């Protein structure tokens, strides 16, 4: 069957009442977590992942829980703009760039205009990237089918190299975060030799089952980030009143086309940044903002309420979130922390992520792609229709939201593994993450690493068995070679910059 | 914050050394196994040993932690220059009250189960920490466990532990399960 037929089939499956309802629910939750400062798509997806088992049980299908989580992901990209504009603090890191011009617009009393532009730009970004995704994914998957262990390991290396080279965080701290995640993923048993290892403090009760992904992810995003938000915002936020009436909305909709240029830049750039392993929507939106400013006729307007400055990052973060799904679905490598959680979810639901997904599980892949189109449509309609409602919800005090999230985290981790040790471990990771977060240790790499560790280690070791212990296997194969070289360059890039700065100073 | 930066780096470095030591451990059933025999690539074509991956990662982590200390010494990062306090009095109190609450929550689960501990934790947080009205605190503390019961115990058939409160739930089991 060709792509169009599969896609139409997929869209019809996604339109079935149950799937449609899940997409709707997901979008609403996503809009909410996106809009709440301190919560982003990754928090929403990680905390709600344990709850998707029930969806799988009820529907008996693996695509339904994924449709739900993907809808949260999209919804959050739309929702982030709401608090960036009205509160002036980004609802999620992906919406940081939206504050640059969205906040000035709101302060000028044009919050409605900024919100409408953000919603429409998000929709265009999401749709453009979904079309690109539909075209590229089957092709990439068929290429990836030829990948062996060395190629997959080279891609893993590339994912971590992207964090080091392009992450923008302190490099030694990024490396610590990556190593920590990878080591935690190795606790328990060595799957190749069967030997127990890293039973920390010789405790079999705690560590013989290994450290589960959700324990770390929910610890970091459900506990650690929440503590950090409480500590830095002190439960207080200041909100700009947005006067939203039907007439003003209509006027704003009519005027939204002025931001076409930023939307176009964001849609295309976001997608390609999103594809890069481990880059994701945050760098995508920041880069789109920078490029839109660069090519603008009057860059000095940026930062003072330029509509393009809202449209570019908003279209880019939606576009990048779809782009990040591409390596996740075709290669089994997540392109962002949120897709890392989705990938872990796929494993839990009994799927094997990777290129074979497209040939083995068309019933999973195509309804999901179909749901991308539908969720985007739902999100833009919901967003525009319920902006006043979301503004009211944003007034929900954090002192009620925070304990609810703590309870959800505790119950969610217990329900997923039915083991109280895991809950304690989650709390421990959460408090640890809080202390590291204050010192600006990036934590997303650790979460990504604990997902990738169980794939990276066996592919590395099997490659080395294949090559009799020679590391050249990663360089002299036609596909693995170039990927490895790009990864090494990315790792060395900051080092070169450091040396150059030193030399210039002399 | 400057001191915290250094202390954290030292803790990470010490943990890396512990992890390297731990990675080198042979399997417990083989008392003859020499420590650190498993971290290299075996010559008999069985590839890297079980300790290979974690050992070298922990080594990389140690190097990175030392780099953080060097940056600290050179005052090269914002955190190593910052004279701000790491946790001010608000932060300390927040950590104590919130994390203390969470720890008490988990301990209580052991005795009075999830359905006893959840309302107590929520009430503590919303009423005492959040200073919301008594009505709001009671309403939320009562609604959440009811929702959880129907979602987990009834819909998902994941029976959350009830500790000493288990007998109270027997009539509910009879009705819903």
Interface residues (C-beta under 8 A of the other chain):
Chain A: X51 X53 X54 X57 X170 X171 X172 X173 X175 X176 X179 X180 X182 X183 X186 X190 X192 X193 X195 X196 X197 X198 X200 X223 X227 X230 X231 X234 X397 X399 X400 X402 X403 X404 X406 X407 X410 X411 X414 X415 X418 X420 X423 X424 X427 X431 X434 X435 X436 X438 X439 X440 X457 X460 X461 X462 X464 X465 X468 X469
Chain B: X1 X4 X5 X8 X12 X16 X19 X22 X23 X25 X26 X27 X28 X38 X41 X42 X43 X45 X46 X47 X48 X49 X50 X51 X52 X53 X54 X57 X58 X60 X61 X64 X65 X67 X68 X71 X77 X78 X79 X86 X87 X90 X91 X94 X95 X98 X99 X102 X103 X105 X106 X109 X110 X114 X118 X121 X122 X125 X126 X129 X130 X131 X132 X136 X140 X144 X148 X151 X152 X155 X156 X158 X160 X161
